[in-house]
């Protein structure tokens, strides 16, 4: 069990509309302000989706580079870009995310039904993404939506080697309609499967919507780390909309301290994940 808690904030995502969620950070200025606020209350990693001028999901390469540069100049946070984009983005655009030079990028380990859509992740695409990150020194966070994705990760590592930095870190995304449920039993099953991965593998857990708190508490109690943010939930409590991403990070930090596993600083998080200092 790690003495501290890695807290990742996922502030925007590709699903919610700004018109429906006014507090959602969609401009670069809003994202930078959010990043500063979240770092101040305990976040060490920011998982980034960007939007265009109409607040629609985008993988525009110029915007991505500008976003990485702005976050680095304004915070010490580890910048993790989403290679998932939205479920409609082509593979070529998702691979090109790496051209922005992030510290980390997500790597989803299999196809999954995503509500009424399909989040497609072909094996060949996963291998291409993994090996490109190795070549460029970008550290992956392997996103796991279902138990079989851990078997795919074991196969990937056995055949193509450890990721950049040498440390394996996964994020269990729980409660997506079509993926694994956001229950303690599902998280325990995932943890048991982690035994087949390299020694020292760490995990975070993300609870979608009403699963946010059950997953957060279960992960903390079992030695895991946390991802919170308005990508994953726009409700703080039943009938109470989220006011800001910092509100969610502050709650996660408070629980981490109660568990005697206080939030890691960005520097400590870099040491854990195998990311070199800037």
N, C-alpha and C positions, 0 to 999 in steps of 0.2 A: 504494500500500500504506500503510495506517494504521500509525503508529509504535507504537501501543499496541493492546491486545486488549480488546474488550468481552466480558465473561464474564457470561452470564445463567445463573441457577440456576432450574431447574424442579423444585421439591422434592417434589411430591405427585402431580399428574396425577389422572385419573379412572378408571384401569384397575386398578391394584394394590389388593388388599384388605389392610387393616391386620392381619388375622389371619394372612395369608401373609407379610407384610413388617413385622415389629414395629417396625423403625426408621423407618417412614414417618410423617412429621409430619401429623397429621390434625386435632388440636385447635388453637385459636388460640394457646394458650401454646406448643405444640410448634412451630408455624409461626414465631412470633416468635423463639423461641430459635434455630431453624434459620437464620433470616434474619440474626441477629446473627453467628452462627458463620461463615456464608458470606461476609458482608461483610468480616469480619476477615481472610479468606484470599484475597480478590480478586474477589468478585462485585460487580457494579455494578447489575444488574437482577435482579428476582425475578419470575418468571412464575408466577402464582397460580391454582390451583384450590382450592376449599374443600370441606369435608365437613360432614355434619350430625352430630347427637349419636350416631348409629349408625355413623359413619365412612363413610357412603355419599356419593357425589358430590352436590353441591348448588349451586344458583344462588340461594339465598335472599338477597333484597336487603338485609335487615337484617344478616345475617352478612357479606355482601360489604362493606358500609360500615364495619362494625366492624373488619374485617380491614385495609382500606386505612388507617383511622385508627391502628390499633395498629402497623402496619409503619412508618408515617410518624413516629410518636412515638418509636419505638425504634431506627430506623436511618435512614441517608441513602440507602438503595437506591431506585432507580426502581421504582415499583410498576406492574407490567404484569398486568392481569387477563386471563384466558382468556375469549374470547367463544365458544369452542368448547364449553365445558362437557363433558358426556359426549355420546356419539353419539345418545342418546335425548332430549336436551333440546329443547324447542320453540324456534322462532325468536324468539318474543316474550320469553322468559326470557333468551335470549342477547343480544338487543338491550338489555335492561334492565340488563345488567352495567355499561353506561356511566353509569348513574345513581349508581353508587358513587364516581364522580369519580376514576378512576385517572390516573396519568401517561400510561400506555400501555394498549393492549389489542391482542390478536391479531386478525387478520383473515385467515381462510383463503380462498385464492383459487380454490377449486373443490371439487366433490364428489370423494370418493375412497373406494374400498373400504378398509375398516379391519379387517383380519383377517376375521372372519365377519360383520362389520357394515358399514354404509354411513355414512360421515360426510358428511351432506348439506349442501351450501352452494350454494343456487340463486343465479343471477346477480342477481335482484332483491334477495335478502337481502344479498349482498355490497355492492351499490350503497347500500342503506339503511344498512348498518353504516359504510361508508366516509364517506358524507355526514354522518351523525350525528356521527362523530368529528371531521370538519372543523368542524362547528358548535360543538362543545363544547371544542375545543382538546385532544382526546385524540390522542396520537401513535400511529399503528398500527405493528405489526410484521406484515408480510404473510407469512403462512405458506404455503410452497410444498411440496406433497407430490409434485408431478410437473411435468415440463417444460412441459406445456400451461398450467399455472397462471401461468407467467411471461407468456405471451401474453395471458392474461386480465387480468393486472395492467397490461400496457401499454395494453390497451383501456380499462381503468378510468381510468387516469391521463389518457389522451388525451381522454376524454369528460367526466370529472368533476373533473379538476384534481389538483394536488399535495395531499398530506396536510397535516394540521395540523403546523406547524413547518417545512414545506417540504422536509424531507429524506426520502428513500425508503430504508427499511431492510427487508430481507427475511430470512427464516429458512428455510433448506432443511431440511426434515424428511425424513431418509433412512433407509430400511430398514424402514418400515412395510409389512407384508404387504398388497399392493394398490397401493402407491405406488412411487416410484423406489427403486432399490437403493442401499445405502450403500457405493458404490464411488468410487474416484478418477475414473474415466471419467464417471460420472454427474455428479459435482460440476464437472468441467471443462466438460461440456455446459451445465450451468446457468450457469456463469460466462460462457460465450460468449454466451448469450442475454441476460445482463444488459446487454450493450452497447446493446441497443435501449431500455433504460430511461434516465431522466434522468441526466445526468452527475453523478458523485459518489455514486450509489447504493452502499450498503454491504450486506454480507451476513454472516449467521451461519450455522453449520451444526450440525445435530443428528443424531447417529448413534444409532439405536435398538438397544438390546441389544448384540449382539456387534459391531455396526458402530460403537460409540462411539469407540474409539481410532482406527481407520482414518480416519473422517470428521474427528475432531479434528485429527489430524496433517496431513491433506490441506488442511483449511481454513486452518490456521496457515501452512502453507507457500505458500499462494496468496493471502495477504493478507486472509483472512476472519477472522471472529470466532467465538465459541464459545457453545453452550448445552449445559449438562450438568445432571444431576440425576436423582433417583430416579423422576421421571415417565418418564424415557427408558430407564433401566437400573437394575436392582436387583442387578447382579453387577459387582464391581470387577475381578475376573479370573476365569478359568475355575474354577468350584468355590468361589469366594470371594465371599460376599454383601457388598454395600455396608454399611458400618458407619454412615455418615451422609452427608448431602448435602455437608457441609464436606469430607469426604474426596475427593469427586469434584471440587469446586471447587479444592481445594489441588493436585490433580494437574494440572488444566487450567492453573492459574496457574504451576506449575513448568515445564510445557512452553512456555507463553507467554514466560517469562523466558529459557528456553534459546533460543528463536527470536528473542531480542532485541526482543520486542514485549511488554513487561510489561503486566499488567492495568491497565485504565483505572480511575480513581477514579469514584465516582458523579457528581461534578461534571464530570469530563472526558467521561463518557458522555453527560451532558445536553447538552454542547456539540456532541458528534458527532451526536446524534439530533434536535437542534432542540427540546429540552424546556426550558422556562424554569426558572430556579432557583425553589425553593420560596419 
